[in-house]
Amino acid sequence: SVVLEFNDGEEIVGKASGNYFKYRGHKFILTAAHVALVSDQVEIYAKERFGIASYQAKPVFVDRETDLAVLVIQEDLDTVVATKWHRKDYWKIDTGDKLYYTGHPMDMEYMSLNGSVSKVSSNMLIMQGWAYMGASGSAVFDSDGRVVGVVSAIRGDLSGIIPQMLPSIVLLAPLTNLNNKELYDILRNERDRH
């Protein structure tokens, strides 16, 4: 997992989550499209663990419809290990399957959380689990370590009390519009530009 920081040129104005992957000689960050497109007024930085350094991240794939994005950074992260990319097709996910992610909700960095699939639809997975603001963009894995999607949104308003980390309805963006060939082509084309 990697912390994504939004900087307006003077200060950090927000944070979100993403995951650092390696695939066929390329490294990239998978996150949510609404994270990658947060504002024209800010730049996105991938932060090293322990606050050592951060590097500007550039969106190279953004799908607003499914809320998926791929970011690249020119430097390798030293304190965040890139996870080997292994995806699971969303149509092979069943209600009740256990899912896991590590995110950065409420400025609490590197929290590992889990839940269960409660609904599978053509454009969204719904997980009953723990989530809160800042977890958006976290890659979600099945019990075999395959990526199934990213945290897209939560329905914390259903609790009816002051916002806090409670079991929530967590909406996940499935990897429907980003297969391995498309991902490789995007990453290869970006590398060829530099």
C-alpha positions as CSV (number, residue, x, y, z in Angstrom):
1,S,0.0,0.0,0.0
2,V,1.1,3.6,-0.6
3,V,-0.1,6.9,0.8
4,L,-1.0,9.4,-1.9
5,E,-0.8,13.0,-0.9
6,F,-2.4,16.0,-2.6
7,N,-0.2,19.1,-2.6
8,D,-1.4,22.5,-3.7
9,G,2.1,23.8,-4.1
10,E,2.3,25.1,-0.5
11,E,1.0,22.3,1.7
12,I,-0.6,18.9,1.8
13,V,-4.3,19.3,1.4
14,G,-5.5,15.7,1.5
15,K,-4.5,12.1,1.4
16,A,-5.8,8.9,-0.2
17,S,-4.7,5.3,-0.8
18,G,-3.2,3.3,-3.6
19,N,-1.1,0.2,-4.1
20,Y,2.3,-0.1,-5.7
21,F,2.6,-3.0,-8.2
22,K,5.1,-4.5,-10.6
23,Y,4.1,-6.2,-13.8
24,R,6.3,-7.4,-16.7
25,G,9.1,-5.0,-15.9
26,H,7.0,-2.0,-15.1
27,K,6.0,-0.5,-11.7
28,F,2.7,1.4,-11.2
29,I,0.2,2.5,-8.6
30,L,-3.4,1.4,-8.8
31,T,-6.0,3.7,-7.3
32,A,-9.5,5.1,-7.8
33,A,-10.2,7.6,-10.6
34,H,-11.7,10.1,-8.2
35,V,-8.4,10.1,-6.4
36,A,-6.4,10.6,-9.6
37,L,-8.7,13.4,-10.7
38,V,-9.1,15.1,-7.3
39,S,-8.4,18.6,-8.6
40,D,-6.6,20.5,-11.3
41,Q,-5.2,22.7,-8.5
42,V,-3.1,19.9,-6.8
43,E,-0.4,17.5,-7.7
44,I,-0.4,13.9,-6.5
45,Y,2.6,12.5,-4.7
46,A,3.4,8.9,-3.7
47,K,4.9,8.9,-0.3
48,E,7.7,6.7,1.0
49,R,7.0,4.9,4.3
50,F,8.1,6.8,7.4
51,G,7.9,10.1,5.6
52,I,11.4,9.9,4.0
53,A,10.4,11.3,0.6
54,S,7.6,11.5,-1.9
55,Y,7.5,11.5,-5.7
56,Q,5.1,13.1,-8.1
57,A,2.6,10.6,-9.5
58,K,1.2,11.0,-13.0
59,P,-2.2,9.5,-14.1
60,V,-1.7,7.4,-17.3
61,F,-5.1,5.6,-17.2
62,V,-8.3,7.0,-15.8
63,D,-11.7,5.4,-16.2
64,R,-14.4,7.6,-14.5
65,E,-17.1,5.1,-15.3
66,T,-15.6,2.3,-13.2
67,D,-13.6,4.6,-10.9
68,L,-10.2,3.0,-11.7
69,A,-6.9,4.8,-12.3
70,V,-3.2,3.8,-12.9
71,L,-0.5,6.2,-11.9
72,V,3.2,6.1,-12.7
73,I,6.2,7.7,-10.9
74,Q,9.6,8.1,-12.5
75,E,11.5,6.9,-9.4
76,D,11.3,3.5,-7.7
77,L,10.0,3.7,-4.1
78,D,12.7,2.5,-1.7
79,T,10.6,1.8,1.4
80,V,7.4,0.4,-0.2
81,V,7.8,-3.0,-1.9
82,A,6.0,-3.4,-5.2
83,T,3.6,-6.3,-5.1
84,K,3.5,-8.7,-8.0
85,W,0.4,-7.9,-10.1
86,H,-2.1,-10.8,-10.1
87,R,-5.7,-10.0,-10.9
88,K,-8.9,-11.9,-10.5
89,D,-11.8,-11.4,-13.0
90,Y,-14.8,-9.9,-11.2
91,W,-17.2,-12.4,-12.6
92,K,-15.4,-15.2,-10.7
93,I,-16.2,-13.5,-7.4
94,D,-19.0,-14.9,-5.3
95,T,-21.2,-13.5,-2.5
96,G,-19.6,-14.4,0.8
97,D,-16.0,-14.3,-0.5
98,K,-13.5,-12.7,1.9
99,L,-11.7,-9.6,0.7
100,Y,-8.7,-7.7,2.2
101,Y,-7.1,-4.4,1.8
102,T,-4.5,-2.0,3.4
103,G,-5.4,1.6,3.3
104,H,-4.9,4.9,5.1
105,P,-8.3,6.0,6.5
106,M,-8.4,9.1,8.8
107,D,-4.7,9.7,8.6
108,M,-4.0,6.3,10.2
109,E,-1.5,4.9,7.8
110,Y,-1.2,1.3,6.8
111,M,-4.3,-0.2,8.4
112,S,-5.2,-3.7,7.1
113,L,-8.9,-4.3,6.9
114,N,-11.3,-7.0,5.6
115,G,-14.8,-7.8,4.7
116,S,-17.1,-10.0,2.7
117,V,-18.7,-9.7,-0.7
118,S,-22.4,-9.0,-0.3
119,K,-23.3,-8.2,-3.9
120,V,-21.8,-8.6,-7.4
121,S,-23.2,-6.5,-10.2
122,S,-21.9,-5.7,-13.7
123,N,-20.2,-2.5,-12.7
124,M,-19.8,-2.7,-8.9
125,L,-18.8,-5.0,-6.1
126,I,-20.3,-4.4,-2.7
127,M,-18.4,-5.4,0.4
128,Q,-19.7,-5.4,3.9
129,G,-16.6,-4.4,5.9
130,W,-14.6,-1.6,7.5
131,A,-13.8,1.6,5.7
132,Y,-13.6,5.3,6.1
133,M,-12.5,8.4,4.2
134,G,-8.9,8.1,3.1
135,A,-9.3,4.4,2.2
136,S,-10.4,5.3,-1.4
137,G,-8.1,3.9,-4.0
138,S,-6.9,0.9,-1.9
139,A,-6.5,-2.2,-4.0
140,V,-8.7,-5.0,-2.7
141,F,-7.4,-8.6,-2.7
142,D,-9.1,-12.0,-2.5
143,S,-7.8,-14.7,-0.1
144,D,-5.3,-15.9,-2.8
145,G,-3.7,-12.4,-3.1
146,R,-5.4,-11.6,-6.5
147,V,-6.5,-8.0,-7.0
148,V,-10.3,-7.8,-7.5
149,G,-10.8,-4.0,-7.5
150,V,-10.3,-0.8,-5.5
151,V,-12.2,0.9,-2.7
152,S,-14.4,3.4,-4.5
153,A,-16.8,4.7,-1.8
154,I,-18.4,4.0,1.5
155,R,-22.0,4.4,2.7
156,G,-21.2,5.6,6.2
157,D,-24.3,7.7,6.3
158,L,-26.3,4.5,7.0
159,S,-25.2,4.5,10.6
160,G,-27.0,7.6,11.6
161,I,-24.4,8.8,14.1
162,I,-21.3,10.9,14.2
163,P,-18.9,9.6,11.4
164,Q,-16.4,7.1,12.7
165,M,-14.9,3.9,11.5
166,L,-17.8,1.4,11.7
167,P,-18.8,-1.5,9.6
168,S,-19.9,0.0,6.3
169,I,-21.3,-0.8,2.9
170,V,-18.1,-0.5,0.9
171,L,-18.4,0.1,-2.9
172,L,-15.6,-1.5,-4.9
173,A,-14.6,-0.6,-8.5
174,P,-14.0,-4.0,-10.2
175,L,-11.3,-4.4,-12.8
176,T,-13.8,-4.8,-15.7
177,N,-12.1,-2.2,-18.0
178,L,-8.5,-3.0,-17.3
179,N,-7.3,-6.4,-18.4
180,N,-3.6,-7.5,-18.3
181,K,-3.0,-6.7,-22.0
182,E,-4.4,-3.2,-21.7
183,L,-2.4,-2.6,-18.5
184,Y,0.8,-3.7,-20.2
185,D,0.2,-1.6,-23.3
186,I,-0.5,1.5,-21.1
187,L,2.7,1.0,-19.1
188,R,4.9,0.2,-22.1
189,N,3.6,3.2,-24.0
190,E,4.3,5.5,-21.0
191,R,7.8,4.1,-20.7
192,D,8.4,4.6,-24.4
193,R,7.5,8.3,-24.0
194,H,10.4,8.8,-21.6
